[in-house]
């Protein structure tokens, strides 16, 4: 693992993205830097999820180089993948919470699985991340007792537990109504303002107007990389 302060948190060079041996996106070249907020947009099937899976080493890199938070994902060994993912916050559309465990138990499971042992530090960290997402009083509740927006906030809290260098969010508002979705966007923006990079796949193009930022657009097997300045100029 190589890591320098000036290195991007994500860097792809001449990377092809495959899904079950089918080429989805070809010749990707882009960097995401520390503290950057990037939207990943495109039609269903354009490769957004496959690109995210490539970044967090769920899909094999068959061509090119992928460097993520100091890990060379194109050469990564299976035993190294959990260590890569500890430095990432991964958030899904369908929350993926344990339905038979309380909010506190969901978060405690992740901390214990990633090497936390001190009970007081575990509880302190759980309290902190739940406060960050505005759910201080939900520790003993179970997922079915929470709204969809609250469940996604728990998933975001879970992603923050190990102080990730970048959040990878795959359609995090896809199962939420527009008002709640906008609240989740504002939460991501606040997390980003505190220094964590965010790469968010979304169909909600109105988010870009709400919170202008750089856009990576997947289309016809390639990407367009539109910087924040151009986005703001278009909106104005």
C-alpha positions as CSV (number, residue, x, y, z in Angstrom):
1,X,0.0,0.0,0.0
2,X,1.3,3.4,-1.0
3,X,-0.1,6.7,0.4
4,X,1.1,10.3,0.2
5,X,-0.9,13.3,1.4
6,X,-1.0,14.8,-2.1
7,X,-2.2,11.6,-3.8
8,X,-5.8,11.4,-5.0
9,X,-8.1,9.2,-2.9
10,X,-9.3,7.5,-6.2
11,X,-7.3,7.4,-9.4
12,X,-8.1,5.4,-12.6
13,X,-5.7,5.1,-15.5
14,X,-6.8,3.5,-18.8
15,X,-9.3,1.4,-16.9
16,X,-11.9,-0.8,-18.5
17,X,-14.9,-1.7,-16.3
18,X,-16.4,-5.2,-16.8
19,X,-19.5,-6.9,-15.5
20,X,-19.3,-10.7,-16.0
21,X,-16.8,-10.4,-18.8
22,X,-18.9,-7.8,-20.6
23,X,-17.2,-4.5,-21.2
24,X,-19.3,-1.7,-19.7
25,X,-17.1,1.4,-19.7
26,X,-13.7,1.7,-21.5
27,X,-10.5,3.7,-21.0
28,X,-11.4,5.5,-17.9
29,X,-9.0,8.2,-16.7
30,X,-9.9,10.4,-13.7
31,X,-8.9,11.3,-10.2
32,X,-11.0,12.2,-7.2
33,X,-9.1,14.3,-4.6
34,X,-9.4,14.6,-0.9
35,X,-12.5,16.6,0.2
36,X,-14.0,16.6,-3.3
37,X,-17.7,16.0,-4.0
38,X,-18.5,14.2,-7.3
39,X,-21.8,13.1,-8.8
40,X,-21.9,9.9,-10.9
41,X,-24.8,10.1,-13.2
42,X,-26.1,8.2,-16.3
43,X,-29.0,6.0,-17.4
44,X,-29.8,2.6,-15.8
45,X,-27.3,0.1,-17.2
46,X,-24.7,2.8,-18.1
47,X,-22.2,1.4,-15.6
48,X,-22.5,3.5,-12.5
49,X,-22.8,0.6,-10.0
50,X,-20.2,-1.4,-11.9
51,X,-17.8,1.5,-11.6
52,X,-18.4,1.8,-7.9
53,X,-17.9,-1.9,-7.5
54,X,-14.6,-1.7,-9.4
55,X,-13.4,1.0,-7.0
56,X,-14.2,-1.0,-3.9
57,X,-12.8,-4.2,-5.3
58,X,-16.1,-6.1,-5.8
59,X,-15.4,-6.4,-9.5
60,X,-12.0,-7.5,-10.9
61,X,-9.9,-4.9,-12.7
62,X,-9.1,-6.7,-16.1
63,X,-7.5,-3.7,-17.8
64,X,-5.8,-0.6,-16.5
65,X,-4.8,0.7,-13.1
66,X,-7.1,1.6,-10.2
67,X,-5.6,3.2,-7.1
68,X,-7.9,3.8,-4.1
69,X,-6.9,5.3,-0.8
70,X,-3.3,4.0,-1.3
71,X,-4.3,0.5,-2.4
72,X,-3.5,-0.8,-5.9
73,X,-6.9,-2.3,-6.6
74,X,-5.7,-3.8,-10.0
75,X,-3.3,-5.9,-8.1
76,X,-5.1,-6.4,-4.8
77,X,-5.1,-9.7,-3.0
78,X,-8.4,-11.0,-1.5
79,X,-7.0,-10.8,2.0
80,X,-6.3,-7.1,1.5
81,X,-9.8,-6.1,0.4
82,X,-11.3,-5.8,4.0
83,X,-8.5,-3.3,4.8
84,X,-9.3,-1.3,1.7
85,X,-13.0,-1.2,2.6
86,X,-12.2,0.0,6.1
87,X,-11.0,3.2,4.5
88,X,-14.1,3.6,2.5
89,X,-17.7,4.4,3.4
90,X,-20.0,2.3,1.2
91,X,-23.8,3.2,1.1
92,X,-26.4,1.3,-0.9
93,X,-29.9,2.2,-2.1
94,X,-31.6,-0.5,0.1
95,X,-29.8,0.4,3.4
96,X,-28.6,-3.2,4.0
97,X,-29.2,-3.1,7.8
98,X,-29.5,-6.2,9.9
99,X,-33.3,-6.2,10.5
100,X,-33.1,-8.4,13.7
101,X,-30.7,-6.0,15.5
102,X,-31.1,-2.6,16.9
103,X,-29.4,0.5,15.5
104,X,-26.7,0.3,18.2
105,X,-26.1,-3.4,17.5
106,X,-25.9,-2.8,13.7
107,X,-23.1,-0.2,14.3
108,X,-21.4,-2.2,17.1
109,X,-21.2,-5.2,14.7
110,X,-19.2,-3.2,12.2
111,X,-16.8,-1.8,14.8
112,X,-16.1,-5.2,16.3
113,X,-15.6,-6.7,12.9
114,X,-13.0,-4.1,12.0
115,X,-10.9,-4.5,15.1
116,X,-12.4,-2.2,17.8
117,X,-12.3,-3.8,21.2
118,X,-12.6,-1.1,23.9
119,X,-16.3,-1.0,24.9
120,X,-16.2,2.6,26.0
121,X,-14.5,3.7,22.7
122,X,-17.1,1.7,20.7
123,X,-20.0,3.4,22.5
124,X,-18.3,6.8,22.2
125,X,-17.9,6.3,18.4
126,X,-21.5,5.1,18.0
127,X,-22.8,8.1,19.9
128,X,-20.7,10.5,17.7
129,X,-21.8,9.1,14.3
130,X,-25.4,9.0,15.3
131,X,-25.2,12.6,16.4
132,X,-23.6,13.5,13.1
133,X,-26.7,12.1,11.2
134,X,-29.3,13.5,13.6
135,X,-30.3,10.2,15.2
136,X,-29.1,10.5,18.8
137,X,-32.2,8.9,20.2
138,X,-32.6,5.8,18.0
139,X,-29.9,3.5,19.4
140,X,-32.4,0.9,20.8
141,X,-34.8,1.0,17.9
142,X,-34.9,-1.6,15.2
143,X,-34.9,-0.8,11.5
144,X,-38.6,-1.6,11.1
145,X,-39.3,1.1,13.6
146,X,-37.6,3.7,11.5
147,X,-38.7,5.6,8.4
148,X,-36.8,5.0,5.1
149,X,-34.9,8.3,5.6
150,X,-34.0,7.3,9.1
151,X,-32.7,3.9,8.0
152,X,-30.6,5.6,5.3
153,X,-29.2,7.9,8.0
154,X,-28.2,4.8,10.0
155,X,-26.5,3.4,6.9
156,X,-24.6,6.7,6.6
157,X,-23.6,6.6,10.3
158,X,-22.4,3.1,9.7
159,X,-20.3,4.3,6.7
160,X,-18.7,7.0,8.9
161,X,-17.7,4.7,11.8
162,X,-14.1,4.1,10.6
163,X,-13.5,7.7,9.5
164,X,-13.4,6.9,5.7
165,X,-11.4,8.9,3.3
166,X,-14.2,8.8,0.7
167,X,-17.9,7.9,0.8
168,X,-19.1,5.8,-2.2
169,X,-22.9,6.1,-2.3
170,X,-24.9,4.1,-4.9
171,X,-28.3,5.7,-5.4
172,X,-28.6,6.5,-1.7
173,X,-31.9,8.4,-2.2
174,X,-33.4,5.9,-4.7
175,X,-36.0,4.5,-2.3
176,X,-36.9,7.8,-0.7
177,X,-39.4,10.5,-1.5
178,X,-38.0,13.8,-2.9
179,X,-38.2,15.8,0.3
180,X,-36.3,13.1,2.3
181,X,-33.9,12.6,-0.6
182,X,-33.0,16.3,-0.4
183,X,-32.4,16.0,3.3
184,X,-30.0,13.1,2.7
185,X,-28.2,15.2,0.0
186,X,-27.7,18.0,2.5
187,X,-26.3,15.5,5.0
188,X,-23.8,14.3,2.4
189,X,-22.9,17.9,1.7
190,X,-22.3,18.6,5.4
191,X,-20.1,15.4,5.6
192,X,-18.2,16.7,2.6
193,X,-17.7,20.1,4.1
194,X,-16.0,18.4,7.1
195,X,-13.4,17.0,4.7
196,X,-14.6,13.6,3.5
197,X,-14.7,13.0,-0.2
198,X,-18.0,11.9,-1.7
199,X,-18.7,10.0,-4.9
200,X,-22.5,9.7,-5.3
201,X,-24.3,7.8,-8.0
202,X,-27.8,9.3,-8.5
203,X,-30.7,9.6,-11.0
204,X,-31.7,12.9,-9.2
205,X,-30.3,15.5,-11.6
206,X,-32.0,18.2,-9.7
207,X,-29.5,17.6,-6.9
208,X,-26.8,19.1,-9.1
209,X,-28.8,22.4,-9.1
210,X,-29.4,22.1,-5.4
211,X,-25.7,21.5,-4.6
212,X,-23.6,22.2,-7.7
213,X,-20.4,20.1,-8.0
214,X,-18.3,18.1,-10.4
215,X,-20.2,15.5,-12.5
216,X,-18.9,12.2,-14.0
217,X,-21.5,11.3,-16.7
218,X,-21.6,7.6,-17.9
219,X,-22.9,7.3,-21.5
220,X,-22.3,4.9,-24.4
221,X,-19.5,3.0,-22.7
222,X,-17.5,6.1,-21.8
223,X,-17.6,9.1,-19.4
224,X,-17.8,12.9,-19.6
225,X,-16.1,14.7,-16.7
226,X,-17.7,18.0,-16.1
227,X,-16.0,20.3,-13.5
228,X,-17.8,22.3,-10.9
229,X,-17.2,25.6,-12.5
230,X,-18.9,24.6,-15.7
231,X,-21.9,23.2,-13.8
232,X,-22.3,26.5,-12.0
233,X,-22.0,28.5,-15.3
234,X,-24.7,26.3,-16.9
235,X,-27.1,26.7,-13.9
236,X,-26.6,30.5,-13.8
